[in-house]
Amino acid sequence: MPITFSCPSCQSRMTVPDNMAGKRGKCSKCKGPVVVPGPLPGLQAVPAQAQAAPATVRVVVPANAEVWLDREKTNQTGMERAFVLPPLAPGKLHVVNVRASWVANGQVVEQFRVVGIKAGETAKVNFLEQR
């Protein structure tokens, strides 16, 4: 099944064969770096839903971090944050670009993650773990 995702830089939608999951490449539009989403550790599947259902993205960041989901800045604070997505179509992979920015040792740190999630699932993104 092909994987459709958005470039984190220009939000251009791309579709690639599923054997590309986890591989790095360049956006066909802006030539920026992309990582094709695939199965992610911490993604906890819930039995398939017969109808559209929300999904939850749990984000672990330094308490002073700012977090964006698909270019939309969030307003939650604290080290652990939960974001409930609008109902998603059952059986389809939805890709969420997560960006976090914080100050550590006087320096601005900015990191990006791409999360694949389906209706009814919860995905965890931990910006405190070393990659």
N, C-alpha and C positions, 0 to 999 in steps of 0.2 A: 504494500500500500504506500503510495507516494507521501512524502512529508512536505507540508506547506508551512512556511514560517516567514517572519518579517526580519528585515535587516535592522539591527539595533541602531544604526546610524541614520538611515534615510527612510525607514519603515516600508521600503519596497517589498512586496510579497514575492516569494520564490517557492517553487515546487521542485523537489529533487527525489530520486529513487530512494527507497527506504534503506538501501545498503550504504547510503552516505551518512547515516546517523552517527553523530559524534565526530565527524570529520570537519576540518577547518577549510575555509576557502575564501573567495572574494565575492562581494555582492555584484550581481550582473549589472546593476545600475550605477552605484556610486563607487564601486571597486573597494569599498571598506571591508575590513575583516569580518567574517561570519563563522559561527560554529553551528552546524546542523544539529538541531535537538534530537535526542533519542531517549531511550530509557534512562531515567535519572535515579540515583540512589536517594532514598528518602521519599520517593513518590509512593504513596500508599493508596492502592486501588480499592475502590468500594465496588461491590457488585453492580453490574451494568443496570442503568436506569432505563425504563421503557419510555420515559418522556424527558424533556429538557429539565436540567437540574443545575443549581449553582455548584461552584467548585470553590475551594479555599486555598489560598497561597499563604503559607506561614513563613515569615521572614525573620531571621535572627541577625541583628546588627549591633554595633556599639550604640549605647543609649543616645548619643548626640547625633546620630546619622539622620540624613534626609533620604527618603525612599521614593522612587518613581515606579509606577507600573505602566508599561506601554506609553511612556512620555507624559504621564499624568502624575504630578507630584501629590503624594499622600500627606495626611496631616496627623497620623498616629505618632506616638512617641514611645520610648522604652526600648528595651533590648529584644523583646519578642512581640511581633506584631502579626495580626491575622487579617487578611483581606478576602472578603467574600466576593467572588465574581458573579455577574449576572447569570441567569440560567443559560447553560450551554446545551447544544444539540447532543443527544446521546450517541455514543460510539465514535465521535469525531474528536481528533486531537486539536486542542486549542493551544496556541503558543503565546506565552506571556514574556515580555522583556522586562527584567527587573534591574533597576540601577540603584546603587546606594552610594552616598557621598558623606564623608565625615572628616574631622580633623584629628590627626594622631601625631603626637610629638611635633606640633607646630606645622605639619604638612597636610595638605588636602589629599585624601585618599578617595579614589572613585573606582568602583568596580561594577561589572555587569554580569548578569546571568540570564540564560534563556531557559524557560521552564515549559515543558509539555504537560498538559493536564486535560483530563476528560471530565464530563459532567459527573458530579457526585464525588469527585476525588479530592484529596488534600495533598498538596506538594509542599515540601519544606526547602527553603533556600537559606543556607547558613553562610553569611559573609565573614564569620569569625573563624571558620575552618580554613586551614592552609590548602591551597589548590595544588 
